[in-house]
Amino acid sequence: MKLKDRKKILIGPSSFGDSDRTPLHYLVKSGYEVIDNPFKRRLKKHELFDLLEEGVVGLIAGLEPLDKEVMQKSNLKVISRCGSGMSNVDVDAAKGLGIQVYSTPDAPTTAVAEVTVGALLSILRFVPQMNQDMHQYKWNKHIGKQLQGKYVAIIGYGRIGQRVGQILHAFNAEVAAVDPILSGNKSNVPVIGFEEALARADIFLLHCSGDSPLFGDREFGLMKKGVYLINAARGGLVDEEAFVKALDRGQIAGAWLDTFDQEPYSGPLCQYEQVLLTPHIGSYTVECRRQMELEAVNNLIKGFEELEGV
C-alpha cells in the first residue's frame, strides 16, 4: 500500500507505546499511517482541531475532550478509546455523526485495583513520609492504622470496584458499594446510598465515571473526622477547594489522588504531605498497557473493517 493511500491515525495518549512498541508496529503493518501526540501530554481542545486536520480519519483516544464540536470539525470515522471510562467522549454526538466508538473496559481492571489497595495501605501506614525521612537520614516512626475492620465505601462498583472489593475482603475490611445501577440482591457486598456512605465510611474509594464534583463542601462536612479518600477515577469528581479545606480542618486524614482536572498537575495539594500524588498511573503497568493498547488498535481496525463491509 502506498503511503498516500494509508489511513491517517492520530495517537492521543502521550504514553502510548512507551513500554511496548508492538501495538504501533501492528498498526503500521496493517496499512495505517500513525501521527504521534507531539505535546507528550493530554491534548487540549484547540490542539485537537489542528491535529485532526490533514485527513485524519481515526483516533486512538486518551482523555482528551472529544465533544460534538471537535467531531464535527474533523473527518473522524473511528474513535478507539484506550481505557475504560467514556466521560470525555460525547458518544451520542459520535453516533449521530456516524463515528464508530470503542473502548477497552476490561484491560485496566487488575492494574488499577492493585495500585488502589497498595496506595491505601501506604497512606494508612505513613509509608511515603517514613521513606522520605529515611532518605534524609531521619529515624522517625509514624504510628498508622490497619485496614482490617475499616468501613470502606466503594463509589462505583463496576469492573474495577468489584475487583478492589474482592481484594479488600482478604483484609477483613467491611466493604459496601455505592452504585445506583446495583441493587442489594445483585451484588456480593451491601449496596448503600451515598448519604449513608458519607455518614458511616472510614475510607472512600472512587471508581465511578463522570467529571462533575461528587465531593464538595457539603459532602466533606457530613463525613466523620479523620477519613481517607482515594481517587483513581476522574479528577473532576472532587472539588479541590473544598478538599483543601477538609484537609486543613482534619476531616481528611490521608488521601491518594491519581487523576486531576488539569494534567500535568502542580496545584496546592502538592504542599500536603498526607496526600499521596501520582501522575495518572493507575493502569501504567507493562502488562496492562500492552493489553489495553493492543485492544485499542484491534478495535480501531475492526471499526474500519465494519465501515468498509470487510
URGI-V959292 format. One record per backbone hydrogen bond with DSSP energy under -0.5 kcal/mol. NH is the residue of the N-H (numbers start at 1). CO is the residue of the C=O. If there is no record, write none. Layout:
nh: {NH	NH}
co: {CO	CO}
//
This chain:
nh: {5	6	6	7	8	9	10	11	12	12	16	18	23	25	26	27	28	29	30	31	32	33	34	35	36	38	40	48	49	50	51	52	53	56	57	58	59	60	61	61	65	66	66	67	71	72	73	74	75	75	77	78	79	80	81	81	82	83	89	90	90	91	94	95	96	97	98	99	100	100	102	104	108	109	112	113	114	115	116	117	118	119	120	121	122	123	124	125	126	127	130	131	132	133	134	135	136	136	137	138	140	143	145	149	150	152	152	153	153	154	154	155	155	156	156	162	163	164	165	166	167	168	169	170	170	171	172	173	174	175	176	177	178	179	182	186	187	190	192	192	197	198	199	200	201	202	203	204	205	206	206	207	207	214	215	216	220	221	222	222	223	223	226	226	227	227	228	229	230	231	232	232	237	238	239	239	240	243	244	245	246	247	248	249	250	251	252	253	253	254	255	256	257	258	259	263	270	271	272	273	275	276	276	277	278	280	284	285	289	290	291	292	293	294	295	296	297	298	299	300	301	302	303	304	305	306	307	308	309	310}
co: {2	2	3	31	55	33	58	35	10	60	13	15	20	21	22	23	24	25	26	28	27	7	32	9	34	36	37	44	45	46	47	48	50	53	8	8	78	10	59	80	43	64	88	65	67	68	69	71	52	56	57	57	100	59	79	102	61	81	86	66	88	89	90	91	92	93	95	94	77	98	79	83	104	106	108	109	110	111	112	113	114	115	116	117	118	119	120	121	123	122	126	127	128	129	130	131	132	133	134	133	138	141	124	172	147	150	174	151	203	152	176	153	205	154	178	158	159	160	161	162	163	164	165	166	167	168	169	168	150	173	152	190	154	177	179	183	184	175	177	190	193	194	195	196	197	151	151	228	153	204	230	155	205	237	237	214	216	217	218	219	219	220	250	251	224	251	202	254	204	256	206	230	234	235	215	237	238	239	240	241	242	243	244	245	247	246	246	227	251	227	274	229	276	231	231	261	267	268	269	271	272	255	274	275	257	278	281	283	285	286	287	288	289	290	291	292	293	294	295	296	297	298	299	300	301	302	303	304	306	305}
//
